[in-house]
Each structure stands twice: as structure tokens, then as C-alpha cells.
Amino acid sequence: MDGPIAGFDPVISHLLRGSEHIRGDVGKWLGRVPDEVLWSGSAGFHAKHLAGSTERLTTYLQGRPLSREQLTAIPLEHEQVPGVTALIHAAFDVYDATVRELKPEDFGTLRYIGRQRLPVTAVSLAIHIIEHGQRHLGQAIEALKCSK
């Protein structure tokens, strides 16, 4: 566990620490794994889904709908791509920048998720992104361990 990040609201600081932990585990567990090993089981899917879902959920956190490109990419998450860890880091770069812009007074602001436009608060969505990320990273790590 790490302490607060100076200059940030404690909730924002906690969200940024969650992102740091995901990035650290990505580097530790997935960073040195060759693509052919990553994609030999379900680990590649979970890693790619981690990147794609983080990008999509962050778009909603920004108050925007998904683009045509984002919607088209969803069913392609099972397809192998090289350098999936770079995609994860890029998605969390955008997440971190978005979270840094959140203000405590914005935590209760509604954001709308998906085609059904499910209402959630901004802070709930920001927390969910980290929780969801940790879940899929854990699944990717476990899949790698089982493939050995």
C-alpha cells in the first residue's frame, strides 16, 4: 500500500495509486512474456480486454459516447495483436489524465454507460475501472500460470 499523492484529493490519489498498481503488475507479470506465450491461452484476451475496456469506460468517464472505432474493436478483442502491454499502458495514461481532472464536487455527476445509457456517478465509474482492471489482470496472470 502506498501513501497519498501530494496535491490530490484522497479519493483521486487512491484511484491513481490503483492505476499505478495495475501498471506495476502488468510490467511484472506480462511485460517480459513473449506474444506467442501470452496468446497461447486466454491471457492475451484478458490483457487486450483490460486495455480496450479501460479505454471505453474512460470515454464514458469523460462524458462522451463511444466512437465507431471503439464499438468496432469490441468483438475483435479475441484477435491476437503484438505489444498488448503497450495498449494497456496507453489506456491507463488516458485514465490517469481523466482522473486528475476530476474534482470532488464532480464525484456525484452522472455518466451514462452503454447503449442503454445506464446512469452511474463519475466516482463510481472511476472506481469500477480500477476494480475491473484488477480483475482482468488477475485473470491474465492466472491464465499464464496455468499455461506453464
MDAnalysis code that builds the backbone (N, CA, C; Angstrom):
import MDAnalysis as mda
import numpy as np

u = mda.Universe.empty(444, n_residues=148, atom_resindex=np.repeat(np.arange(148), 3), trajectory=True)
u.add_TopologyAttr("name", ["N", "CA", "C"] * 148)
u.add_TopologyAttr("resid", np.arange(1, 149))
u.add_TopologyAttr("resname", ["MET", "ASP", "GLY", "PRO", "ILE", "ALA", "GLY", "PHE", "ASP", "PRO", "VAL", "ILE", "SER", "HIS", "LEU", "LEU", "ARG", "GLY", "SER", "GLU", "HIS", "ILE", "ARG", "GLY", "ASP", "VAL", "GLY", "LYS", "TRP", "LEU", "GLY", "ARG", "VAL", "PRO", "ASP", "GLU", "VAL", "LEU", "TRP", "SER", "GLY", "SER", "ALA", "GLY", "PHE", "HIS", "ALA", "LYS", "HIS", "LEU", "ALA", "GLY", "SER", "THR", "GLU", "ARG", "LEU", "THR", "THR", "TYR", "LEU", "GLN", "GLY", "ARG", "PRO", "LEU", "SER", "ARG", "GLU", "GLN", "LEU", "THR", "ALA", "ILE", "PRO", "LEU", "GLU", "HIS", "GLU", "GLN", "VAL", "PRO", "GLY", "VAL", "THR", "ALA", "LEU", "ILE", "HIS", "ALA", "ALA", "PHE", "ASP", "VAL", "TYR", "ASP", "ALA", "THR", "VAL", "ARG", "GLU", "LEU", "LYS", "PRO", "GLU", "ASP", "PHE", "GLY", "THR", "LEU", "ARG", "TYR", "ILE", "GLY", "ARG", "GLN", "ARG", "LEU", "PRO", "VAL", "THR", "ALA", "VAL", "SER", "LEU", "ALA", "ILE", "HIS", "ILE", "ILE", "GLU", "HIS", "GLY", "GLN", "ARG", "HIS", "LEU", "GLY", "GLN", "ALA", "ILE", "GLU", "ALA", "LEU", "LYS", "CYS", "SER", "LYS"])
u.atoms.positions = np.array([
    [0.848, -1.163, 0.000],
    [0.000, 0.000, 0.000],
    [0.901, 1.236, 0.000],
    [0.515, 2.208, -0.791],
    [1.281, 3.439, -0.880],
    [0.484, 4.580, -0.282],
    [1.177, 5.605, 0.121],
    [0.530, 6.760, 0.722],
    [-0.137, 7.645, -0.312],
    [-0.731, 8.724, 0.166],
    [-1.418, 9.646, -0.741],
    [-0.434, 10.354, -1.669],
    [-0.968, 10.830, -2.757],
    [-0.172, 11.599, -3.714],
    [-0.404, 13.074, -3.395],
    [0.646, 13.781, -3.105],
    [0.552, 15.188, -2.713],
    [-0.168, 16.006, -3.787],
    [-1.029, 16.880, -3.311],
    [-1.715, 17.796, -4.217],
    [-3.015, 17.258, -4.787],
    [-3.400, 16.021, -4.406],
    [-4.634, 15.443, -4.934],
    [-5.591, 15.111, -3.798],
    [-6.866, 15.226, -4.079],
    [-7.898, 14.778, -3.166],
    [-7.616, 13.312, -2.809],
    [-7.889, 12.880, -1.574],
    [-7.587, 11.499, -1.184],
    [-8.232, 10.438, -2.083],
    [-9.438, 10.685, -2.552],
    [-10.088, 9.713, -3.448],
    [-9.355, 9.653, -4.779],
    [-9.043, 10.806, -5.342],
    [-8.299, 10.853, -6.605],
    [-6.945, 10.176, -6.427],
    [-6.286, 10.460, -5.329],
    [-4.995, 9.847, -5.036],
    [-5.109, 8.330, -5.003],
    [-6.145, 7.831, -4.365],
    [-6.355, 6.384, -4.283],
    [-6.579, 5.776, -5.674],
    [-7.350, 6.456, -6.507],
    [-7.593, 5.963, -7.873],
    [-6.291, 5.925, -8.676],
    [-5.475, 6.954, -8.532],
    [-4.191, 6.986, -9.238],
    [-3.257, 5.890, -8.730],
    [-3.291, 5.620, -7.438],
    [-2.485, 4.514, -6.886],
    [-2.964, 3.176, -7.440],
    [-4.261, 3.020, -7.590],
    [-4.789, 1.795, -8.188],
    [-4.266, 1.596, -9.598],
    [-4.223, 2.664, -10.360],
    [-3.670, 2.613, -11.709],
    [-2.188, 2.242, -11.677],
    [-1.449, 2.840, -10.743],
    [-0.023, 2.512, -10.600],
    [0.177, 1.033, -10.296],
    [-0.664, 0.486, -9.434],
    [-0.537, -0.932, -9.071],
    [-0.817, -1.840, -10.268],
    [-1.827, -1.494, -11.055],
    [-2.107, -2.274, -12.257],
    [-0.916, -2.213, -13.203],
    [-0.397, -1.026, -13.426],
    [0.758, -0.876, -14.316],
    [1.960, -1.676, -13.808],
    [2.190, -1.634, -12.505],
    [3.307, -2.384, -11.936],
    [3.152, -3.876, -12.143],
    [1.935, -4.383, -11.930],
    [1.700, -5.816, -12.132],
    [1.744, -6.198, -13.612],
    [1.313, -5.309, -14.479],
    [1.441, -5.572, -15.922],
    [2.912, -5.753, -16.264],
    [3.750, -4.850, -15.778],
    [5.184, -4.958, -16.045],
    [5.784, -6.213, -15.453],
    [5.403, -6.532, -14.224],
    [5.967, -7.693, -13.526],
    [5.548, -9.013, -14.168],
    [4.275, -9.142, -14.498],
    [3.742, -10.433, -14.937],
    [3.628, -10.597, -16.446],
    [3.371, -9.510, -17.157],
    [3.133, -9.622, -18.601],
    [4.256, -9.008, -19.433],
    [5.018, -8.115, -18.832],
    [5.992, -7.326, -19.576],
    [7.058, -8.112, -20.315],
    [7.480, -9.230, -19.755],
    [8.564, -9.998, -20.382],
    [8.060, -11.270, -21.079],
    [6.766, -11.441, -21.134],
    [6.194, -12.642, -21.740],
    [6.125, -12.449, -23.255],
    [6.712, -13.363, -24.027],
    [6.625, -13.251, -25.485],
    [5.164, -13.318, -25.951],
    [4.854, -12.610, -27.018],
    [3.484, -12.574, -27.527],
    [2.922, -13.974, -27.784],
    [3.748, -14.872, -28.320],
    [3.232, -16.211, -28.626],
    [2.814, -16.964, -27.362],
    [3.479, -16.701, -26.246],
    [3.094, -17.328, -24.974],
    [1.842, -16.647, -24.427],
    [1.813, -15.336, -24.489],
    [0.664, -14.582, -23.989],
    [-0.620, -15.012, -24.692],
    [-0.522, -15.266, -25.987],
    [-1.697, -15.601, -26.776],
    [-1.932, -17.106, -26.921],
    [-1.115, -17.924, -26.263],
    [-1.304, -19.373, -26.383],
    [-2.514, -19.851, -25.590],
    [-3.003, -19.062, -24.673],
    [-4.203, -19.367, -23.895],
    [-5.065, -18.125, -23.829],
    [-5.785, -17.961, -22.721],
    [-6.700, -16.822, -22.604],
    [-6.043, -15.557, -22.051],
    [-4.772, -15.624, -21.679],
    [-4.111, -14.452, -21.087],
    [-4.110, -13.265, -22.050],
    [-3.872, -13.520, -23.318],
    [-3.853, -12.441, -24.305],
    [-5.188, -11.729, -24.398],
    [-6.270, -12.531, -24.398],
    [-7.594, -11.916, -24.424],
    [-7.806, -11.015, -23.212],
    [-7.500, -11.531, -22.021],
    [-7.733, -10.729, -20.814],
    [-6.899, -9.452, -20.828],
    [-5.674, -9.532, -21.316],
    [-4.823, -8.345, -21.403],
    [-5.392, -7.347, -22.405],
    [-5.819, -7.843, -23.561],
    [-6.366, -6.941, -24.580],
    [-7.698, -6.357, -24.112],
    [-8.501, -7.173, -23.434],
    [-9.768, -6.678, -22.894],
    [-9.517, -5.626, -21.815],
    [-8.497, -5.828, -21.011],
    [-8.123, -4.835, -19.998],
    [-7.858, -3.491, -20.665],
    [-7.094, -3.502, -21.739],
    [-6.798, -2.254, -22.456],
    [-8.061, -1.667, -23.083],
    [-8.808, -2.496, -23.801],
    [-9.990, -1.999, -24.510],
    [-11.089, -1.520, -23.583],
    [-11.375, -2.290, -22.542],
    [-12.437, -1.886, -21.619],
    [-12.047, -0.630, -20.853],
    [-10.779, -0.507, -20.486],
    [-10.325, 0.703, -19.797],
    [-10.504, 1.911, -20.705],
    [-10.144, 1.757, -21.955],
    [-10.313, 2.864, -22.905],
    [-11.788, 3.240, -23.048],
    [-12.653, 2.237, -23.205],
    [-14.079, 2.514, -23.395],
    [-14.705, 3.131, -22.140],
    [-14.427, 2.536, -20.988],
    [-15.008, 3.067, -19.751],
    [-14.491, 4.467, -19.440],
    [-13.246, 4.739, -19.785],
    [-12.704, 6.088, -19.588],
    [-13.399, 7.084, -20.504],
    [-13.754, 6.657, -21.701],
    [-14.518, 7.526, -22.602],
    [-15.833, 7.924, -21.947],
    [-16.506, 6.957, -21.337],
    [-17.743, 7.271, -20.613],
    [-17.465, 8.178, -19.421],
    [-16.364, 7.939, -18.718],
    [-15.996, 8.787, -17.588],
    [-15.807, 10.239, -18.043],
    [-15.319, 10.418, -19.251],
    [-15.141, 11.758, -19.825],
    [-16.471, 12.368, -20.264],
    [-17.551, 11.577, -20.167],
    [-18.873, 12.082, -20.546],
    [-19.158, 11.982, -22.024],
    [-18.391, 11.154, -22.728],
    [-18.554, 11.028, -24.173],
    [-19.093, 9.649, -24.536],
    [-19.786, 9.533, -25.671],
    [-20.189, 8.213, -26.165],
    [-19.001, 7.542, -26.854],
    [-19.110, 6.245, -27.039],
    [-18.052, 5.528, -27.747],
    [-18.056, 5.901, -29.225],
    [-16.878, 5.894, -29.796],
    [-16.734, 6.162, -31.230],
    [-17.051, 4.893, -32.019],
    [-17.246, 5.048, -33.293],
    [-17.477, 3.897, -34.182],
    [-16.287, 2.930, -34.105],
    [-15.065, 3.478, -34.028],
    [-13.864, 2.644, -33.943],
    [-13.852, 1.819, -32.655],
    [-14.240, 2.430, -31.545],
    [-14.282, 1.700, -30.280],
    [-15.324, 0.583, -30.321],
    [-16.473, 0.860, -30.887],
    [-17.516, -0.164, -30.989],
    [-17.081, -1.307, -31.898],
    [-16.406, -0.977, -32.978],
    [-15.933, -1.995, -33.923],
    [-14.870, -2.881, -33.293],
    [-14.089, -2.339, -32.373],
    [-12.990, -3.089, -31.753],
    [-13.461, -4.123, -30.732],
    [-14.652, -3.976, -30.190],
    [-15.104, -4.868, -29.116],
    [-15.069, -6.343, -29.521],
    [-15.682, -6.726, -30.627],
    [-15.661, -8.160, -30.965],
    [-14.292, -8.671, -31.437],
    [-13.335, -7.780, -31.605],
    [-12.000, -8.168, -32.068],
    [-11.027, -8.405, -30.917],
    [-11.513, -8.332, -29.674],
    [-10.610, -8.478, -28.533],
    [-10.006, -9.873, -28.425],
    [-10.602, -10.847, -29.095],
    [-10.032, -12.198, -29.086],
    [-8.904, -12.349, -30.110],
    [-8.768, -11.374, -31.004],
    [-7.752, -11.475, -32.048],
    [-6.396, -11.023, -31.525],
    [-5.389, -11.789, -31.856],
    [-4.030, -11.539, -31.384],
    [-3.456, -10.250, -31.976],
    [-2.806, -9.477, -31.121],
    [-2.069, -8.284, -31.555],
    [-0.735, -8.268, -30.821],
    [0.302, -7.762, -31.460],
    [1.590, -7.642, -30.751],
    [1.565, -6.447, -29.799],
    [2.365, -6.523, -28.756],
    [2.561, -5.377, -27.861],
    [1.338, -4.970, -27.071],
    [0.570, -5.944, -26.588],
    [-0.658, -5.620, -25.874],
    [-0.382, -4.858, -24.580],
    [0.790, -5.047, -23.966],
    [1.081, -4.300, -22.734],
    [1.185, -2.800, -23.016],
    [1.649, -2.431, -24.183],
    [1.695, -1.010, -24.549],
    [0.280, -0.442, -24.664],
    [-0.657, -1.264, -25.139],
    [-2.053, -0.829, -25.221],
    [-2.628, -0.588, -23.819],
    [-2.266, -1.454, -22.890],
    [-2.726, -1.290, -21.507],
    [-2.191, 0.015, -20.930],
    [-0.910, 0.259, -21.097],
    [-0.314, 1.485, -20.557],
    [-0.920, 2.729, -21.203],
    [-1.175, 2.670, -22.502],
    [-1.787, 3.815, -23.192],
    [-3.192, 4.082, -22.642],
    [-3.956, 3.018, -22.403],
    [-5.311, 3.191, -21.855],
    [-5.260, 3.810, -20.460],
    [-4.301, 3.375, -19.643],
    [-4.196, 3.937, -18.296],
    [-3.581, 5.329, -18.290],
    [-2.815, 5.691, -19.325],
    [-2.368, 7.082, -19.453],
    [-3.580, 8.008, -19.569],
    [-4.531, 7.608, -20.407],
    [-5.737, 8.424, -20.603],
    [-6.589, 8.410, -19.333],
    [-6.713, 7.245, -18.706],
    [-7.453, 7.151, -17.444],
    [-6.861, 8.101, -16.400],
    [-5.550, 8.036, -16.216],
    [-4.898, 8.886, -15.211],
    [-5.144, 10.371, -15.501],
    [-5.020, 10.767, -16.749],
    [-5.245, 12.176, -17.108],
    [-6.690, 12.578, -16.823],
    [-7.618, 11.680, -17.101],
    [-9.038, 11.959, -16.869],
    [-9.321, 12.076, -15.380],
    [-8.780, 11.162, -14.600],
    [-8.998, 11.176, -13.146],
    [-8.377, 12.426, -12.522],
    [-7.226, 12.834, -13.011],
    [-6.597, 14.043, -12.470],
    [-7.465, 15.284, -12.670],
    [-8.317, 15.256, -13.680],
    [-9.206, 16.391, -13.962],
    [-10.474, 16.372, -13.118],
    [-10.785, 15.228, -12.492],
    [-11.977, 15.145, -11.652],
    [-11.809, 16.009, -10.400],
    [-12.868, 16.629, -10.013],
    [-12.897, 17.416, -8.780],
    [-13.895, 16.747, -7.831],
    [-13.660, 16.818, -6.538],
    [-14.602, 16.205, -5.593],
    [-16.056, 16.623, -5.835],
    [-16.268, 17.853, -6.233],
    [-17.645, 18.289, -6.496],
    [-18.249, 17.613, -7.733],
    [-17.405, 16.969, -8.554],
    [-17.887, 16.249, -9.741],
    [-18.175, 14.776, -9.465],
    [-17.820, 14.273, -8.284],
    [-17.958, 12.846, -7.997],
    [-19.377, 12.336, -8.217],
    [-20.368, 13.126, -7.862],
    [-21.763, 12.700, -7.990],
    [-22.390, 12.957, -9.347],
    [-21.639, 13.567, -10.248],
    [-22.151, 13.851, -11.586],
    [-22.418, 12.545, -12.320],
    [-23.553, 12.483, -12.990],
    [-23.902, 11.248, -13.694],
    [-23.144, 11.109, -15.004],
    [-22.762, 9.876, -15.267],
    [-22.207, 9.454, -16.553],
    [-23.116, 8.333, -17.046],
    [-23.144, 8.125, -18.353],
    [-24.061, 7.138, -18.916],
    [-23.276, 6.080, -19.672],
    [-23.560, 4.824, -19.343],
    [-22.784, 3.691, -19.847],
    [-23.583, 2.894, -20.856],
    [-22.977, 2.631, -21.990],
    [-23.528, 1.703, -22.967],
    [-24.695, 2.241, -23.768],
    [-25.199, 1.338, -24.610],
    [-26.315, 1.715, -25.485],
    [-27.580, 1.985, -24.689],
    [-27.684, 1.345, -23.512],
    [-28.855, 1.567, -22.659],
    [-28.702, 2.810, -21.781],
    [-27.532, 3.433, -21.856],
    [-27.252, 4.660, -21.105],
    [-27.569, 4.487, -19.618],
    [-26.948, 3.472, -19.011],
    [-27.129, 3.226, -17.584],
    [-26.462, 4.350, -16.796],
    [-27.200, 4.993, -15.894],
    [-26.622, 6.104, -15.138],
    [-25.753, 5.599, -13.986],
    [-24.559, 6.169, -13.872],
    [-23.652, 5.906, -12.751],
    [-22.979, 7.227, -12.394],
    [-22.511, 7.326, -11.169],
    [-21.793, 8.547, -10.808],
    [-20.365, 8.477, -11.349],
    [-19.777, 9.630, -11.528],
    [-18.405, 9.692, -12.047],
    [-17.440, 8.945, -11.141],
    [-17.569, 9.114, -9.828],
    [-16.637, 8.445, -8.920],
    [-16.857, 6.934, -8.932],
    [-18.098, 6.490, -9.028],
    [-18.353, 5.046, -9.107],
    [-17.726, 4.455, -10.359],
    [-17.825, 5.151, -11.463],
    [-17.238, 4.671, -12.709],
    [-15.715, 4.646, -12.617],
    [-15.132, 5.683, -12.049],
    [-13.667, 5.721, -11.899],
    [-13.188, 4.558, -11.032],
    [-13.921, 4.259, -9.963],
    [-13.573, 3.127, -9.101],
    [-13.755, 1.814, -9.851],
    [-14.856, 1.693, -10.586],
    [-15.123, 0.464, -11.335],
    [-14.017, 0.162, -12.344],
    [-13.496, 1.177, -12.981],
    [-12.429, 0.969, -13.970],
    [-11.232, 0.288, -13.309],
    [-10.855, 0.727, -12.126],
    [-9.738, 0.100, -11.416],
    [-10.098, -1.309, -10.983],
    [-11.278, -1.497, -10.412],
    [-11.697, -2.839, -9.989],
    [-11.735, -3.806, -11.165],
    [-12.322, -3.377, -12.255],
    [-12.425, -4.213, -13.456],
    [-11.037, -4.522, -14.005],
    [-10.173, -3.524, -13.983],
    [-8.801, -3.727, -14.454],
    [-8.060, -4.749, -13.620],
    [-8.194, -4.660, -12.308],
    [-7.524, -5.625, -11.435],
    [-8.057, -7.032, -11.661],
    [-9.354, -7.155, -11.883],
    [-9.964, -8.461, -12.120],
    [-9.385, -9.114, -13.385],
    [-9.361, -8.369, -14.480],
    [-8.870, -8.962, -15.731],
    [-7.365, -9.166, -15.720],
    [-6.633, -8.314, -15.045],
    [-5.198, -8.544, -14.924],
    [-4.953, -9.827, -14.137],
    [-5.698, -10.021, -13.066],
    [-5.584, -11.253, -12.294],
    [-5.905, -12.481, -13.122],
    [-6.917, -12.376, -13.979],
    [-7.266, -13.497, -14.848],
    [-6.161, -13.766, -15.863],
    [-5.561, -12.718, -16.384],
    [-4.455, -12.896, -17.327],
    [-3.268, -13.573, -16.647],
    [-2.952, -13.139, -15.435],
    [-1.828, -13.723, -14.694],
    [-2.106, -15.192, -14.404],
    [-3.301, -15.492, -13.957],
    [-3.654, -16.884, -13.642],
    [-3.622, -17.752, -14.896],
    [-4.101, -17.216, -16.005],
    [-4.070, -17.958, -17.269],
    [-2.622, -18.271, -17.674],
    [-1.729, -17.301, -17.480],
    [-0.313, -17.538, -17.781],
    [0.264, -18.623, -16.894],
    [-0.059, -18.578, -15.614],
    [0.454, -19.598, -14.677],
    [-0.054, -20.980, -15.061],
    [-1.293, -21.079, -15.488],
    [-1.873, -22.375, -15.851],
    [-1.325, -22.907, -17.168],
    [-0.826, -22.017, -18.008],
    [-0.339, -22.455, -19.322],
    [1.080, -23.022, -19.259],
    [1.720, -22.909, -18.079],
    [3.103, -23.408, -17.942],
    [3.124, -24.887, -17.667],
])
